[in-house]
Amino acid sequence: MRRVIIILIIVVIIAIIAGVVFALLDSGNGDGEDSPLKNVFPISLLYPDTSSTPGVFIPGSGGGSGGYTEETDEYAEGSAVHPIPLSQEEIYGYWVSSSTAFFLTKDGDLKKNDGTGEFSLLSHSYGIPLRVKQNLAGTAAAVKFDSGSTYLYIESRNAWEFLGNAISDFAFSPDGNSLLALEERGSEMSMVRHEPFTTPKRAVTLLRMSGVDLRVQWPSANRAVLSSVPSYYAESQIWEINLQTQTFRKIAVGSGMSAITSPFVTRTVVFTPESKQKMVARLYASDGTQVNSYSRMLLEAKCGASLSDPIVWCGAPQLVPADAHVFPDDYLQREVFTHDELAGIALDTGEFFTIPFRSDSYVDMSGVKHSNGVVYFINRLDDRLYKLEVGL
């Protein structure tokens, strides 16, 4: 009898513990029935959870190779920042100019928030924005819509200007005065240089090549970088093009690869699958030699080159679904969500660091940008625009 009572007591204790754990997970996930994170539990904790036990990678401490340096709670409390909402509604894309954020709402409006409030600028009927890219100063931005048309917005004119119907991707020159566009016609791709600020406007075809679904970056006057749309199931290629000599140099090749460049240093961050469930990054010098590699989970879709400094900023996943997923495909198709901390790669030194921040809800960063001490991002869990005043 005594043995039976002991067994019953143990069963009750286990039941109580299980109930407490379930309640904690449920409360941490919010009450909304439509929350995307309802679909990601049970979760896997990849790295120390800095929302409860803050820590930071310190440049020079070995963070580039994945070493973790634990800081005290007192340090984190003094330095932690909070996400500040900039849009009151869901948005499709944005760009930043000085301390002003411009964003495209799902109702077809262009709005801005200069820190004093949200203001409407223009309406459009071009369709859903698919891709948004800006010049470094943020005084102009190009937007590709699902109607197939690409338009240019120039802040000084507060107007949309038509660019073309066959443009698949584009990038601004480092000085912000020109636009490099990839124009697809069948299986042929043309690289066209647009001069939208001249009178009259000019467009010059630089070269033609075969290929589809390519993306372009323009980090320096005579250097462009082409890459494939990444998929774990397809070989991706990353090429550097000398625009003056029209010669190509292969940077990397492999499944699921993508890249980010910077106008402030001739180095390239290449993102590649380590396995189906994990993406990592490597930093390459201009001559193709590897400068550093990073063991953290990093996706190109969650990173962006700073508009003011030689840094690539990322939302580095801490929490991911425990179920098997394939990266980057499932993330790009919105079949998986993450909870992130803020991380950076210093391109000039090659070192990796994180900055702790505190949030009352989960944060899945996408469309990351940085300018003059402020990191901007869209939280994919509510599709609203936020900023973090990091001071770097």
The 8 nearest C-alpha neighbors of each residue, nearest first, counted from 0:
[[1, 3, 2, 4, 5, 6, 7, 8],
 [0, 2, 4, 3, 5, 6, 7, 8],
 [1, 3, 5, 0, 4, 6, 7, 8],
 [4, 2, 0, 6, 1, 5, 7, 8],
 [3, 5, 7, 1, 6, 2, 8, 0],
 [6, 4, 8, 2, 7, 3, 9, 1],
 [5, 7, 3, 9, 4, 8, 10, 2],
 [8, 6, 4, 10, 5, 9, 3, 11],
 [7, 9, 5, 11, 6, 10, 4, 12],
 [10, 8, 12, 6, 7, 11, 13, 5],
 [11, 9, 7, 13, 8, 12, 14, 6],
 [12, 10, 14, 8, 9, 13, 15, 7],
 [11, 13, 15, 9, 14, 10, 8, 16],
 [14, 12, 16, 10, 15, 11, 17, 9],
 [13, 15, 11, 17, 12, 16, 18, 10],
 [14, 16, 18, 12, 13, 17, 11, 19],
 [17, 15, 13, 19, 18, 14, 20, 12],
 [18, 16, 14, 20, 15, 19, 13, 21],
 [17, 19, 15, 21, 16, 20, 22, 14],
 [18, 20, 22, 16, 21, 17, 23, 15],
 [21, 19, 23, 17, 22, 18, 16, 24],
 [20, 22, 18, 24, 23, 19, 25, 17],
 [23, 21, 25, 19, 20, 24, 26, 18],
 [22, 24, 20, 26, 25, 21, 27, 19],
 [23, 25, 27, 21, 22, 26, 28, 20],
 [24, 26, 22, 28, 23, 27, 21, 29],
 [27, 25, 23, 28, 29, 24, 22, 30],
 [28, 26, 24, 25, 29, 23, 360, 22],
 [27, 29, 25, 26, 24, 36, 30, 37],
 [28, 30, 26, 27, 31, 25, 34, 360],
 [29, 31, 32, 28, 26, 25, 34, 27],
 [32, 30, 33, 34, 29, 28, 37, 35],
 [31, 33, 34, 30, 37, 29, 35, 36],
 [34, 32, 31, 35, 37, 36, 30, 38],
 [33, 35, 36, 31, 37, 32, 380, 29],
 [36, 34, 37, 38, 33, 380, 336, 39],
 [35, 37, 38, 39, 34, 28, 336, 40],
 [38, 36, 35, 34, 39, 40, 28, 33],
 [37, 39, 36, 35, 40, 34, 335, 320],
 [40, 38, 320, 36, 37, 41, 42, 336],
 [41, 39, 42, 38, 320, 37, 36, 321],
 [40, 42, 321, 39, 320, 43, 322, 38],
 [41, 43, 320, 40, 321, 319, 39, 318],
 [42, 44, 321, 319, 318, 45, 320, 41],
 [45, 43, 318, 46, 317, 42, 319, 47],
 [46, 44, 317, 43, 318, 47, 319, 316],
 [45, 47, 317, 44, 48, 318, 316, 295],
 [48, 46, 49, 45, 52, 44, 317, 54],
 [47, 49, 50, 52, 51, 46, 317, 53],
 [53, 50, 48, 52, 51, 54, 47, 355],
 [49, 51, 48, 357, 53, 52, 356, 355],
 [52, 50, 49, 48, 53, 357, 47, 72],
 [53, 51, 49, 48, 50, 54, 72, 47],
 [49, 54, 52, 75, 50, 51, 72, 355],
 [55, 53, 69, 70, 49, 52, 68, 355],
 [54, 56, 353, 354, 57, 68, 69, 70],
 [57, 55, 352, 353, 62, 68, 67, 58],
 [56, 58, 60, 352, 55, 59, 62, 68],
 [59, 57, 60, 350, 352, 351, 56, 62],
 [58, 60, 61, 57, 350, 62, 63, 351],
 [61, 59, 57, 58, 62, 66, 56, 68],
 [60, 62, 66, 63, 59, 64, 65, 58],
 [63, 61, 66, 65, 351, 64, 56, 60],
 [64, 62, 351, 350, 61, 65, 293, 292],
 [65, 63, 62, 293, 61, 66, 294, 292],
 [64, 66, 62, 294, 63, 293, 67, 295],
 [67, 65, 62, 61, 64, 68, 63, 60],
 [68, 66, 56, 62, 65, 69, 55, 61],
 [67, 69, 56, 55, 70, 66, 54, 57],
 [68, 70, 54, 55, 67, 71, 53, 56],
 [71, 69, 54, 68, 55, 74, 72, 53],
 [70, 72, 73, 74, 75, 69, 53, 54],
 [71, 73, 75, 74, 76, 53, 70, 52],
 [72, 74, 76, 71, 75, 77, 70, 78],
 [75, 73, 77, 71, 72, 76, 78, 70],
 [76, 74, 72, 78, 77, 79, 73, 53],
 [77, 75, 73, 79, 74, 78, 72, 53],
 [76, 78, 74, 75, 79, 73, 72, 80],
 [77, 79, 75, 76, 74, 80, 355, 356],
 [80, 78, 356, 355, 75, 76, 77, 357],
 [81, 79, 356, 357, 78, 387, 388, 82],
 [80, 82, 357, 356, 358, 83, 387, 79],
 [81, 83, 387, 386, 385, 84, 358, 80],
 [82, 84, 386, 385, 81, 387, 85, 388],
 [85, 83, 385, 86, 384, 82, 386, 383],
 [86, 84, 385, 384, 112, 83, 87, 386],
 [87, 85, 384, 88, 383, 84, 117, 385],
 [86, 88, 85, 383, 89, 84, 117, 384],
 [87, 89, 86, 383, 90, 104, 382, 105],
 [88, 90, 382, 383, 104, 105, 381, 91],
 [89, 91, 104, 103, 105, 92, 383, 382],
 [92, 90, 103, 104, 128, 105, 89, 93],
 [91, 93, 103, 102, 90, 131, 128, 94],
 [94, 92, 102, 101, 103, 131, 100, 95],
 [93, 95, 101, 100, 133, 137, 102, 96],
 [96, 94, 100, 137, 99, 101, 97, 93],
 [95, 97, 137, 99, 136, 98, 138, 100],
 [96, 98, 99, 95, 136, 137, 370, 371],
 [99, 97, 96, 113, 100, 95, 114, 370],
 [100, 98, 113, 96, 97, 95, 112, 101],
 [99, 101, 95, 112, 111, 94, 113, 96],
 [102, 100, 111, 94, 93, 110, 95, 99],
 [101, 103, 93, 110, 92, 109, 111, 104],
 [104, 102, 109, 90, 92, 91, 108, 93],
 [105, 103, 90, 106, 108, 107, 91, 89],
 [104, 106, 107, 90, 91, 89, 103, 108],
 [107, 105, 104, 108, 103, 122, 90, 123],
 [108, 106, 105, 123, 104, 122, 124, 103],
 [109, 107, 122, 104, 106, 103, 121, 110],
 [108, 110, 103, 121, 120, 102, 122, 119],
 [111, 109, 119, 120, 102, 118, 101, 108],
 [110, 112, 101, 118, 100, 117, 102, 113],
 [111, 113, 117, 100, 116, 114, 99, 118],
 [114, 112, 99, 115, 98, 100, 111, 116],
 [113, 115, 112, 116, 99, 98, 85, 117],
 [116, 114, 113, 112, 117, 118, 99, 111],
 [115, 117, 112, 114, 113, 118, 111, 85],
 [116, 118, 112, 111, 110, 119, 86, 115],
 [117, 119, 111, 110, 112, 120, 116, 113],
 [120, 118, 110, 109, 121, 111, 108, 117],
 [121, 119, 110, 109, 118, 111, 122, 108],
 [122, 120, 109, 108, 119, 123, 110, 158],
 [121, 123, 108, 107, 109, 124, 120, 119],
 [122, 124, 107, 125, 108, 121, 126, 109],
 [123, 125, 126, 107, 122, 127, 108, 106],
 [124, 126, 123, 144, 146, 127, 148, 145],
 [127, 125, 144, 124, 146, 145, 128, 107],
 [126, 128, 144, 145, 129, 125, 105, 146],
 [129, 127, 144, 143, 130, 91, 145, 142],
 [130, 128, 144, 143, 145, 127, 131, 142],
 [129, 131, 143, 142, 128, 132, 144, 92],
 [130, 132, 142, 141, 92, 143, 93, 133],
 [133, 131, 141, 140, 142, 130, 170, 134],
 [134, 132, 140, 137, 139, 94, 141, 135],
 [133, 135, 175, 137, 171, 136, 139, 140],
 [136, 134, 306, 137, 175, 133, 173, 174],
 [135, 137, 138, 134, 96, 97, 175, 306],
 [138, 136, 96, 134, 95, 139, 135, 133],
 [137, 139, 154, 136, 153, 96, 134, 140],
 [140, 138, 153, 137, 152, 133, 134, 154],
 [139, 141, 133, 152, 132, 151, 134, 142],
 [140, 142, 151, 132, 150, 131, 152, 133],
 [141, 143, 131, 150, 149, 130, 144, 151],
 [142, 144, 149, 130, 129, 128, 148, 150],
 [145, 143, 128, 127, 146, 129, 126, 148],
 [144, 146, 147, 127, 126, 129, 128, 143],
 [147, 145, 144, 148, 126, 125, 127, 143],
 [148, 146, 145, 164, 144, 149, 143, 165],
 [149, 147, 164, 146, 144, 163, 143, 150],
 [150, 148, 143, 162, 163, 142, 144, 164],
 [151, 149, 161, 162, 160, 142, 141, 159],
 [150, 152, 141, 160, 159, 140, 161, 142],
 [151, 153, 159, 140, 139, 158, 141, 160],
 [154, 152, 139, 156, 155, 157, 138, 158],
 [153, 155, 157, 138, 156, 139, 152, 158],
 [156, 154, 153, 157, 138, 158, 139, 152],
 [155, 157, 158, 154, 153, 152, 159, 160],
 [158, 156, 154, 155, 153, 152, 159, 120],
 [157, 159, 156, 152, 153, 160, 154, 121],
 [158, 160, 152, 151, 150, 161, 153, 157],
 [161, 159, 151, 150, 152, 158, 162, 153],
 [160, 162, 150, 163, 151, 149, 159, 148],
 [163, 161, 150, 149, 151, 160, 164, 148],
 [162, 164, 149, 148, 165, 161, 166, 150],
 [163, 165, 148, 147, 166, 149, 162, 182],
 [164, 166, 182, 183, 163, 167, 184, 147],
 [167, 165, 182, 181, 168, 164, 163, 180],
 [168, 166, 181, 182, 165, 183, 169, 212],
 [169, 167, 181, 214, 166, 180, 215, 170],
 [170, 168, 180, 179, 181, 215, 178, 171],
 [169, 171, 179, 216, 178, 217, 215, 180],
 [172, 170, 178, 134, 175, 177, 179, 217],
 [171, 173, 175, 177, 174, 217, 178, 176],
 [172, 174, 175, 219, 218, 262, 171, 220],
 [175, 173, 172, 176, 135, 177, 134, 171],
 [176, 174, 134, 172, 173, 171, 177, 135],
 [175, 177, 174, 172, 196, 194, 178, 171],
 [178, 176, 194, 172, 193, 175, 171, 195],
 [177, 179, 171, 193, 170, 192, 172, 180],
 [178, 180, 192, 170, 169, 191, 171, 193],
 [181, 179, 169, 191, 190, 168, 182, 178],
 [180, 182, 190, 168, 166, 189, 167, 169],
 [181, 183, 166, 189, 165, 188, 167, 180],
 [184, 182, 188, 165, 187, 185, 166, 167],
 [183, 185, 187, 186, 188, 182, 165, 189],
 [184, 186, 187, 183, 188, 211, 210, 209],
 [185, 187, 210, 209, 184, 211, 188, 183],
 [188, 186, 209, 184, 185, 208, 183, 210],
 [187, 189, 183, 208, 209, 182, 207, 210],
 [190, 188, 207, 182, 181, 206, 191, 208],
 [189, 191, 181, 206, 205, 180, 204, 207],
 [192, 190, 204, 180, 203, 205, 179, 189],
 [191, 193, 179, 203, 202, 178, 204, 180],
 [194, 192, 202, 178, 177, 195, 201, 179],
 [193, 195, 177, 201, 200, 196, 197, 202],
 [196, 194, 200, 197, 193, 201, 177, 176],
 [195, 197, 194, 200, 176, 198, 177, 199],
 [196, 198, 200, 199, 195, 194, 201, 176],
 [199, 197, 200, 196, 201, 195, 194, 202],
 [198, 200, 197, 201, 196, 195, 194, 202],
 [201, 199, 197, 198, 195, 194, 196, 202],
 [200, 202, 194, 193, 199, 203, 195, 197],
 [201, 203, 193, 192, 194, 191, 204, 200],
 [204, 202, 192, 191, 205, 193, 201, 194],
 [205, 203, 191, 206, 190, 192, 189, 202],
 [204, 206, 190, 191, 203, 192, 207, 189],
 [207, 205, 190, 204, 189, 208, 191, 245],
 [208, 206, 189, 188, 190, 187, 209, 205],
 [207, 209, 188, 187, 189, 210, 206, 190],
 [210, 208, 187, 188, 186, 207, 211, 189],
 [209, 211, 186, 188, 187, 208, 212, 213],
 [210, 212, 213, 186, 188, 183, 209, 187],
 [213, 211, 228, 227, 214, 210, 167, 168],
 [214, 212, 227, 211, 226, 228, 225, 215],
 [213, 215, 226, 225, 168, 227, 212, 228],
 [214, 216, 225, 224, 169, 170, 168, 226],
 [215, 217, 224, 170, 223, 218, 225, 214],
 [216, 218, 223, 172, 219, 170, 222, 171],
 [219, 217, 262, 261, 173, 216, 260, 223],
 [220, 218, 222, 221, 262, 217, 173, 172],
 [219, 221, 222, 173, 172, 218, 217, 242],
 [222, 220, 242, 241, 219, 243, 223, 240],
 [223, 221, 241, 219, 240, 220, 242, 217],
 [222, 224, 217, 240, 216, 239, 218, 241],
 [223, 225, 239, 216, 238, 215, 240, 217],
 [226, 224, 215, 238, 214, 237, 239, 213],
 [225, 227, 237, 214, 236, 213, 238, 257],
 [228, 226, 213, 235, 229, 236, 214, 212],
 [227, 229, 212, 213, 226, 230, 214, 235],
 [230, 228, 255, 256, 227, 257, 235, 231],
 [231, 229, 255, 232, 233, 328, 327, 254],
 [230, 232, 255, 254, 233, 327, 328, 326],
 [231, 233, 230, 254, 234, 255, 328, 229],
 [234, 232, 254, 230, 231, 235, 255, 229],
 [233, 235, 254, 253, 255, 236, 252, 232],
 [236, 234, 227, 253, 254, 256, 252, 255],
 [235, 237, 252, 226, 227, 251, 238, 253],
 [236, 238, 226, 251, 250, 225, 249, 252],
 [239, 237, 249, 225, 250, 248, 224, 226],
 [238, 240, 224, 248, 247, 223, 249, 225],
 [241, 239, 247, 223, 246, 222, 242, 224],
 [240, 242, 222, 245, 246, 243, 244, 221],
 [243, 241, 221, 245, 244, 240, 222, 223],
 [242, 244, 241, 245, 221, 246, 222, 240],
 [243, 245, 246, 241, 242, 240, 221, 247],
 [246, 244, 242, 241, 243, 240, 247, 206],
 [245, 247, 241, 244, 240, 248, 242, 243],
 [246, 248, 240, 239, 238, 241, 249, 245],
 [249, 247, 239, 238, 250, 240, 246, 241],
 [248, 250, 238, 251, 237, 239, 247, 236],
 [251, 249, 238, 237, 248, 287, 239, 252],
 [252, 250, 237, 249, 236, 253, 238, 269],
 [251, 253, 236, 235, 237, 234, 256, 250],
 [254, 252, 234, 235, 256, 255, 236, 251],
 [253, 255, 234, 231, 233, 235, 256, 232],
 [254, 256, 231, 230, 229, 235, 271, 272],
 [255, 257, 271, 235, 270, 229, 254, 253],
 [258, 256, 270, 269, 229, 226, 299, 255],
 [257, 259, 269, 268, 270, 267, 260, 299],
 [258, 260, 268, 267, 269, 304, 261, 303],
 [261, 259, 267, 218, 268, 266, 258, 304],
 [260, 262, 263, 218, 304, 264, 309, 259],
 [263, 261, 218, 219, 264, 173, 260, 265],
 [262, 264, 309, 261, 308, 265, 218, 307],
 [265, 263, 266, 262, 261, 309, 347, 346],
 [266, 264, 285, 284, 267, 261, 263, 262],
 [267, 265, 284, 285, 264, 283, 260, 346],
 [266, 268, 260, 283, 282, 259, 269, 258],
 [267, 269, 282, 259, 258, 281, 283, 260],
 [268, 270, 258, 281, 280, 257, 267, 282],
 [271, 269, 280, 257, 256, 279, 258, 299],
 [270, 272, 256, 278, 279, 255, 280, 273],
 [273, 271, 278, 274, 277, 279, 255, 275],
 [272, 274, 278, 277, 279, 271, 275, 276],
 [275, 273, 272, 277, 276, 278, 326, 325],
 [274, 276, 325, 326, 277, 272, 324, 273],
 [275, 277, 274, 325, 324, 326, 323, 278],
 [278, 276, 274, 273, 275, 272, 296, 326],
 [277, 279, 272, 296, 273, 297, 271, 298],
 [280, 278, 297, 296, 271, 270, 294, 272],
 [281, 279, 270, 269, 293, 292, 271, 297],
 [282, 280, 292, 269, 268, 291, 293, 270],
 [281, 283, 268, 291, 290, 267, 289, 292],
 [284, 282, 289, 267, 290, 288, 266, 287],
 [285, 283, 266, 287, 286, 288, 290, 289],
 [284, 286, 287, 265, 266, 283, 288, 267],
 [285, 287, 284, 288, 283, 266, 289, 250],
 [288, 286, 284, 285, 283, 250, 289, 251],
 [289, 287, 284, 283, 286, 290, 285, 282],
 [288, 290, 283, 291, 282, 284, 287, 281],
 [289, 291, 283, 282, 284, 288, 349, 292],
 [292, 290, 282, 289, 281, 349, 63, 293],
 [291, 293, 281, 280, 282, 64, 63, 294],
 [294, 292, 64, 280, 295, 63, 65, 281],
 [293, 295, 65, 279, 64, 296, 292, 280],
 [296, 294, 293, 297, 279, 65, 315, 280],
 [295, 297, 279, 278, 277, 316, 315, 294],
 [298, 296, 279, 278, 315, 295, 280, 299],
 [299, 297, 300, 301, 278, 270, 302, 296],
 [298, 300, 302, 301, 270, 257, 297, 258],
 [301, 299, 298, 302, 365, 366, 331, 303],
 [300, 302, 365, 299, 298, 314, 313, 364],
 [303, 301, 313, 299, 367, 312, 300, 314],
 [302, 304, 367, 368, 312, 311, 305, 313],
 [303, 305, 311, 261, 310, 312, 306, 368],
 [304, 306, 369, 307, 308, 310, 311, 368],
 [305, 307, 370, 135, 369, 308, 304, 368],
 [306, 308, 370, 305, 371, 309, 369, 135],
 [307, 309, 305, 310, 306, 263, 370, 371],
 [310, 308, 263, 346, 264, 345, 347, 305],
 [311, 309, 345, 346, 305, 344, 308, 304],
 [310, 312, 304, 344, 303, 343, 305, 302],
 [313, 311, 343, 302, 303, 342, 310, 304],
 [314, 312, 302, 342, 301, 315, 343, 341],
 [313, 315, 341, 364, 339, 301, 340, 342],
 [316, 314, 339, 340, 297, 313, 342, 341],
 [317, 315, 339, 338, 318, 337, 296, 314],
 [316, 318, 45, 339, 46, 338, 44, 315],
 [317, 319, 338, 44, 337, 316, 43, 45],
 [320, 318, 337, 43, 42, 321, 317, 316],
 [321, 319, 42, 39, 322, 43, 40, 41],
 [320, 322, 42, 43, 41, 319, 323, 40],
 [323, 321, 320, 324, 41, 39, 42, 40],
 [322, 324, 321, 276, 325, 320, 275, 326],
 [325, 323, 276, 322, 329, 326, 275, 335],
 [324, 326, 275, 276, 329, 328, 327, 323],
 [327, 325, 328, 329, 275, 276, 330, 277],
 [326, 328, 330, 329, 331, 325, 230, 231],
 [329, 327, 326, 331, 330, 230, 325, 332],
 [330, 328, 334, 332, 331, 325, 326, 327],
 [329, 331, 333, 335, 332, 328, 327, 334],
 [330, 332, 328, 333, 329, 327, 300, 334],
 [331, 333, 329, 330, 334, 328, 335, 327],
 [334, 332, 330, 335, 331, 329, 336, 328],
 [333, 335, 329, 332, 330, 336, 331, 324],
 [336, 334, 330, 333, 329, 337, 39, 320],
 [335, 337, 363, 330, 36, 319, 333, 334],
 [338, 336, 319, 363, 318, 316, 339, 335],
 [337, 339, 318, 363, 362, 316, 361, 317],
 [340, 338, 316, 315, 314, 317, 363, 362],
 [339, 341, 315, 314, 342, 316, 317, 355],
 [340, 342, 314, 354, 353, 313, 315, 339],
 [343, 341, 353, 313, 352, 312, 315, 314],
 [342, 344, 312, 352, 311, 351, 313, 353],
 [343, 345, 351, 311, 310, 350, 346, 349],
 [346, 344, 310, 349, 350, 347, 348, 309],
 [345, 347, 349, 310, 309, 348, 344, 266],
 [346, 348, 345, 349, 309, 264, 310, 266],
 [349, 347, 350, 346, 345, 344, 290, 58],
 [350, 348, 346, 345, 347, 291, 344, 290],
 [349, 351, 63, 345, 348, 58, 344, 62],
 [350, 352, 344, 63, 62, 343, 58, 345],
 [353, 351, 56, 343, 57, 342, 58, 62],
 [352, 354, 342, 55, 56, 341, 343, 355],
 [353, 355, 341, 55, 342, 356, 352, 340],
 [356, 354, 79, 53, 49, 353, 55, 75],
 [357, 355, 79, 80, 81, 354, 358, 50],
 [356, 358, 81, 50, 80, 79, 355, 359],
 [357, 359, 360, 81, 82, 356, 361, 50],
 [358, 360, 357, 361, 81, 27, 362, 82],
 [361, 359, 358, 362, 29, 27, 28, 357],
 [360, 362, 338, 363, 358, 359, 380, 339],
 [361, 363, 338, 378, 339, 364, 360, 380],
 [364, 362, 378, 338, 337, 379, 339, 380],
 [363, 365, 378, 314, 376, 377, 301, 362],
 [366, 364, 301, 377, 367, 376, 300, 378],
 [365, 367, 376, 377, 301, 368, 303, 302],
 [366, 368, 376, 303, 365, 302, 375, 301],
 [369, 367, 375, 303, 374, 305, 376, 366],
 [370, 368, 374, 305, 373, 306, 375, 371],
 [369, 371, 306, 307, 373, 372, 305, 374],
 [372, 370, 373, 307, 369, 391, 390, 308],
 [371, 373, 390, 391, 389, 370, 388, 374],
 [374, 372, 388, 370, 369, 389, 387, 371],
 [375, 373, 369, 387, 386, 368, 388, 370],
 [376, 374, 386, 368, 367, 385, 369, 387],
 [377, 375, 367, 366, 385, 365, 364, 384],
 [376, 378, 384, 365, 383, 382, 364, 366],
 [377, 379, 364, 363, 382, 380, 362, 383],
 [380, 378, 382, 363, 381, 377, 364, 365],
 [379, 381, 378, 382, 35, 363, 362, 34],
 [380, 382, 379, 383, 378, 89, 377, 34],
 [383, 381, 379, 89, 378, 377, 90, 380],
 [382, 384, 89, 377, 381, 86, 378, 90],
 [383, 385, 377, 86, 85, 376, 84, 378],
 [386, 384, 84, 83, 85, 376, 375, 82],
 [387, 385, 375, 83, 374, 82, 376, 388],
 [386, 388, 374, 82, 373, 389, 81, 375],
 [389, 387, 373, 390, 372, 374, 386, 80],
 [388, 390, 372, 391, 373, 387, 374, 80],
 [389, 391, 372, 388, 373, 371, 387, 374],
 [390, 372, 389, 371, 373, 388, 370, 308]]
